[in-house]
Amino acid sequence: MPTISLAEFIPLVRPQCTQASTPLILQSLRLAAIDFCERTRCWRYVTQVDLTEQGGEVACPEYATIYQFEVATCNGEIDLVPVQYSSFDAKDLAQTDSPPRYITQVSPDTITVIPFQPCKLDLSLFLTPRNDNTMSIGIASMTPEHKGDVVPDFLFIKHGSAIAHGALERLFSMPNQPFTQLKLAGYHAGKFERACDTNFSGNIRGQQRARPRTRYIGF
């Protein structure tokens, strides 16, 4: 999938918030992009995993992290139900004598099925940009870059304006800054909300809808 640096979004933000620093703008853009992807489920990723042990890694892009399972199928036959890992006890995790029924994240981007059996998984996932301190070397710049500062280019092409509104909401609502303007923050919040509502995909199968089961909660 073609990618683009979040720096390309800066011209959509800086003219309206000239006093904010570049790192602060990038941070606000990153958080807005994550929020947009979570709320709209716009970033779908389809992959296949040969699961040979509990805690198998999903090879999603290094600049992304799993937000939700949309569909998970075991050996092309069994539709698995996504469930939070903490829902299981040691007895559940030790089961190996019946077909898998559930899929869960053991840790970020690492999955298993319960009851466990080696299997081939067909996955449709919803991803978001990373929000951690992981660094990589930029292909063009050959300098360290925050992995969360790289996103699929469709976010810029199709949703750049919406993400800019989300970033501006965050910037203008920061307390005690020379650029703090709560009225403008509310204006951009409304624009961002409408964009999220418009772009939300309601036709989602097999996802975890209840809040405690919606996503993996970090340790």
C-alpha positions as CSV (number, residue, x, y, z in Angstrom):
1,M,0.0,0.0,0.0
2,P,1.4,3.4,-0.9
3,T,2.3,5.5,2.1
4,I,2.8,9.2,2.9
5,S,4.5,11.1,5.7
6,L,2.3,13.0,8.1
7,A,4.5,16.0,7.3
8,E,2.5,16.3,4.0
9,F,-0.5,17.2,6.1
10,I,1.2,20.2,7.8
11,P,0.3,22.7,5.1
12,L,-3.4,21.9,5.9
13,V,-2.9,22.9,9.5
14,R,-0.1,25.5,9.9
15,P,-1.8,28.4,8.1
16,Q,-4.6,28.3,10.7
17,C,-2.3,27.7,13.7
18,T,0.9,29.5,12.8
19,Q,2.3,29.6,16.4
20,A,2.3,25.8,16.9
21,S,5.6,24.0,16.6
22,T,6.1,21.4,14.0
23,P,6.5,18.5,16.5
24,L,3.2,19.6,18.2
25,I,1.4,19.7,14.8
26,L,2.7,16.2,13.9
27,Q,1.6,14.8,17.3
28,S,-1.9,16.3,16.8
29,L,-2.1,15.0,13.2
30,R,-1.0,11.5,14.4
31,L,-3.7,11.4,17.1
32,A,-6.3,12.8,14.8
33,A,-5.4,10.1,12.2
34,I,-5.7,7.4,14.8
35,D,-9.0,8.7,16.0
36,F,-10.4,8.9,12.5
37,C,-9.3,5.3,11.6
38,E,-10.8,4.0,14.9
39,R,-14.1,5.7,14.4
40,T,-14.6,5.1,10.7
41,R,-12.9,1.7,10.2
42,C,-11.6,3.1,6.9
43,W,-8.3,1.2,7.0
44,R,-9.1,-2.4,6.2
45,Y,-6.2,-5.0,5.9
46,V,-6.6,-8.5,4.6
47,T,-3.9,-11.1,5.4
48,Q,-3.3,-14.8,6.0
49,V,-1.5,-16.3,9.0
50,D,-0.1,-19.8,9.6
51,L,-0.6,-20.1,13.3
52,T,1.8,-22.7,14.7
53,E,1.9,-21.6,18.3
54,Q,0.0,-19.4,20.8
55,G,1.0,-15.8,20.3
56,G,1.6,-15.9,16.5
57,E,2.5,-12.5,15.0
58,V,0.4,-10.8,12.4
59,A,2.5,-9.3,9.7
60,C,0.7,-6.0,9.4
61,P,2.6,-3.0,8.2
62,E,5.3,-1.8,10.6
63,Y,3.7,1.7,10.8
64,A,0.3,0.2,11.8
65,T,-1.3,-1.6,14.7
66,I,-4.5,-3.8,14.9
67,Y,-7.6,-2.0,16.1
68,Q,-10.3,-4.6,15.4
69,F,-11.0,-8.0,13.8
70,E,-13.6,-7.7,11.1
71,V,-13.6,-11.3,10.0
72,A,-11.4,-14.2,11.1
73,T,-11.8,-17.7,9.6
74,C,-9.9,-20.8,10.6
75,N,-8.8,-23.3,7.9
76,G,-11.4,-21.7,5.5
77,E,-14.3,-23.2,7.5
78,I,-14.7,-21.9,11.0
79,D,-15.7,-18.3,11.6
80,L,-14.0,-17.2,14.9
81,V,-15.4,-14.8,17.4
82,P,-13.1,-12.0,18.6
83,V,-12.9,-11.9,22.4
84,Q,-10.6,-10.0,24.8
85,Y,-7.7,-12.1,26.1
86,S,-8.5,-11.4,29.8
87,S,-11.9,-13.1,29.3
88,F,-10.1,-16.5,29.4
89,D,-8.7,-18.4,32.4
90,A,-5.8,-20.9,32.4
91,K,-8.1,-23.8,31.7
92,D,-9.5,-22.1,28.6
93,L,-6.0,-21.4,27.4
94,A,-4.8,-25.0,27.9
95,Q,-7.6,-26.5,25.8
96,T,-6.4,-28.3,22.7
97,D,-8.9,-31.1,22.2
98,S,-11.6,-29.2,20.3
99,P,-11.8,-26.9,17.2
100,P,-10.9,-23.2,17.7
101,R,-13.9,-20.9,18.4
102,Y,-12.4,-17.6,19.4
103,I,-9.6,-15.3,18.3
104,T,-7.8,-12.9,20.6
105,Q,-4.8,-10.6,20.9
106,V,-2.2,-11.9,23.3
107,S,-0.3,-8.6,23.0
108,P,-0.4,-5.9,20.3
109,D,-0.3,-7.4,16.8
110,T,0.1,-10.9,18.3
111,I,-2.8,-13.3,18.2
112,T,-4.0,-16.8,19.2
113,V,-7.1,-19.0,18.8
114,I,-8.9,-20.7,21.7
115,P,-9.1,-23.7,22.0
116,F,-5.7,-23.7,20.5
117,Q,-4.8,-25.8,17.4
118,P,-2.3,-25.0,14.7
119,C,-4.3,-23.6,11.8
120,K,-4.4,-21.3,8.8
121,L,-6.2,-18.0,9.5
122,D,-7.8,-15.7,7.0
123,L,-8.1,-12.3,8.5
124,S,-9.8,-9.0,7.7
125,L,-8.6,-6.4,10.1
126,F,-9.1,-2.7,10.8
127,L,-5.8,-0.9,11.4
128,T,-4.7,2.4,12.8
129,P,-1.4,4.3,12.7
130,R,0.9,3.5,15.6
131,N,1.0,5.6,18.7
132,D,4.3,4.6,20.3
133,N,7.9,5.6,20.3
134,T,9.0,3.0,17.6
135,M,11.4,4.5,15.2
136,S,12.5,3.5,11.7
137,I,14.9,4.9,9.0
138,G,13.1,7.0,6.4
139,I,13.5,5.7,2.9
140,A,13.9,9.1,1.4
141,S,15.6,11.0,4.2
142,M,17.7,8.2,5.6
143,T,17.1,9.6,9.0
144,P,15.2,8.2,12.0
145,E,11.5,8.8,11.7
146,H,8.6,8.0,14.1
147,K,6.7,5.0,12.6
148,G,3.5,6.7,13.5
149,D,4.3,9.6,11.2
150,V,3.7,7.3,8.2
151,V,0.2,6.6,7.0
152,P,-1.5,5.2,3.9
153,D,-1.7,7.8,1.2
154,F,-5.5,7.4,0.9
155,L,-5.8,9.1,4.3
156,F,-4.3,12.2,2.7
157,I,-6.0,11.9,-0.6
158,K,-9.5,11.2,0.7
159,H,-9.5,12.3,4.3
160,G,-6.8,14.9,4.6
161,S,-9.2,17.8,5.4
162,A,-11.0,15.7,8.1
163,I,-7.7,14.8,9.8
164,A,-6.6,18.4,9.6
165,H,-9.8,19.4,11.4
166,G,-9.1,16.8,14.1
167,A,-5.6,18.1,14.6
168,L,-6.7,21.7,14.8
169,E,-9.3,20.8,17.4
170,R,-6.5,19.4,19.5
171,L,-4.2,22.3,19.0
172,F,-6.8,25.0,19.7
173,S,-8.0,23.2,22.8
174,M,-4.6,23.0,24.5
175,P,-4.7,25.1,27.6
176,N,-2.4,28.0,28.3
177,Q,-0.9,28.2,24.8
178,P,-0.5,31.4,22.7
179,F,-2.7,29.7,20.1
180,T,-5.4,28.5,22.5
181,Q,-8.9,29.3,21.1
182,L,-11.7,27.2,22.5
183,K,-14.3,28.7,20.0
184,L,-12.2,27.6,17.1
185,A,-11.5,24.2,18.8
186,G,-15.3,23.7,18.9
187,Y,-15.7,24.6,15.2
188,H,-13.1,22.1,14.1
189,A,-14.4,19.5,16.5
190,G,-17.8,19.8,14.7
191,K,-16.2,19.4,11.3
192,F,-14.2,16.4,12.4
193,E,-17.3,14.8,14.0
194,R,-19.3,15.2,10.8
195,A,-16.5,13.7,8.7
196,C,-16.3,10.7,11.0
197,D,-20.0,10.1,10.9
198,T,-20.1,10.5,7.1
199,N,-17.3,8.0,6.6
200,F,-18.2,5.4,9.1
201,S,-18.7,2.0,7.5
202,G,-21.8,0.4,9.0
203,N,-21.6,-2.9,7.2
204,I,-19.1,-4.7,9.5
205,R,-19.3,-8.4,10.3
206,G,-17.8,-10.2,13.2
207,Q,-16.3,-7.3,15.0
208,Q,-16.3,-6.7,18.8
209,R,-19.1,-4.1,19.3
210,A,-19.4,-3.9,23.1
211,R,-16.9,-1.5,24.5
212,P,-14.9,-3.9,26.7
213,R,-14.6,-6.3,23.8
214,T,-14.0,-3.8,21.0
215,R,-10.3,-3.6,21.0
216,Y,-7.2,-4.9,22.7
217,I,-6.3,-2.9,25.8
218,G,-2.6,-2.6,26.4
219,F,-0.9,-4.0,29.4
